[in-house]
Every structure is written in structure tokens, then in C-alpha cells.
């Protein structure tokens, strides 16, 4: 289990570094219908509700496949 968490953490870290240096490589993230974004003059609020649900389903599916085939 520790090995799985390490691999997943490393992948997220790698994706974060790539996103930092190469700009917004995941253009669809945060721009889906259902993501809440509110901007005012000196205040902004962002809650990626739909993005979190989709990523949760994908990660859960990958985890179930990992368990099934390991």
C-alpha cells in the first residue's frame, strides 16, 4: 500500500512540475460546467466541484483495477 501511495504522490508531483514550467497543459481542468468561480474587484473564489468528482471517479477506477490485477 505504501508503494502505491508513493507512486501516486510522485505522479501528482511530476504533473504539478510540468504544469508549472509548461503553462496550463490541462486546459479543461477547472473550466467544466459545475465548477464554481466567483470574481469581484478584490476577491475571488474558486471551487472545482465537477472536476473533483471526475478526478475522484478516475482515481477510484484506477485503484480498483490495480487491486484486481495485483
C-alpha positions as CSV (number, residue, x, y, z in Angstrom):
1,X,0.0,0.0,0.0
2,X,2.9,2.4,0.8
3,X,4.3,1.7,-2.6
4,X,1.0,2.7,-4.3
5,X,0.8,6.0,-2.3
6,X,4.4,6.8,-3.2
7,X,3.8,6.2,-6.9
8,X,0.6,8.2,-6.9
9,X,2.2,11.1,-5.0
10,X,5.2,11.1,-7.3
11,X,2.9,11.2,-10.4
12,X,1.0,14.2,-8.9
13,X,4.2,15.9,-8.1
14,X,5.5,15.3,-11.7
15,X,2.3,16.7,-13.2
16,X,2.5,19.7,-10.9
17,X,6.0,20.5,-12.0
18,X,5.1,20.0,-15.7
19,X,2.1,22.3,-15.3
20,X,4.3,24.9,-13.6
21,X,7.0,25.0,-16.3
22,X,4.9,24.5,-19.4
23,X,1.8,26.5,-18.6
24,X,-1.7,25.2,-18.4
25,X,-1.3,21.8,-20.0
26,X,-4.6,20.7,-18.5
27,X,-6.8,23.3,-20.1
28,X,-10.1,21.6,-19.3
29,X,-9.4,21.3,-15.6
30,X,-11.4,23.9,-13.7
31,X,-13.4,25.0,-16.7
32,X,-16.1,22.4,-16.6
33,X,-19.8,23.1,-16.1
34,X,-20.5,22.9,-12.4
35,X,-17.1,24.4,-11.3
36,X,-17.9,27.4,-9.2
37,X,-15.9,30.6,-9.9
38,X,-16.7,34.0,-8.4
39,X,-14.6,37.1,-9.1
40,X,-15.1,40.5,-7.7
41,X,-12.9,43.6,-7.6
42,X,-10.5,42.5,-4.8
43,X,-11.9,39.0,-4.1
44,X,-12.0,35.7,-6.0
45,X,-13.4,32.3,-5.0
46,X,-12.9,29.1,-6.9
47,X,-14.4,25.7,-6.1
48,X,-13.8,23.0,-8.8
49,X,-16.8,20.8,-7.8
50,X,-17.3,18.9,-11.1
51,X,-13.5,18.5,-11.7
52,X,-13.2,16.9,-8.2
53,X,-15.9,14.4,-8.9
54,X,-14.5,13.4,-12.3
55,X,-11.0,13.0,-10.9
56,X,-12.3,11.0,-7.9
57,X,-14.1,8.6,-10.3
58,X,-11.0,8.2,-12.4
59,X,-8.7,7.6,-9.4
60,X,-11.2,5.2,-7.9
61,X,-11.4,3.2,-11.1
62,X,-7.6,3.0,-11.4
63,X,-7.4,1.9,-7.8
64,X,-10.0,-0.9,-8.4
65,X,-8.1,-2.1,-11.5
66,X,-4.8,-2.0,-9.5
67,X,-6.4,-4.2,-6.8
68,X,-8.0,-6.6,-9.3
69,X,-4.8,-7.2,-11.2
70,X,-2.2,-7.2,-8.4
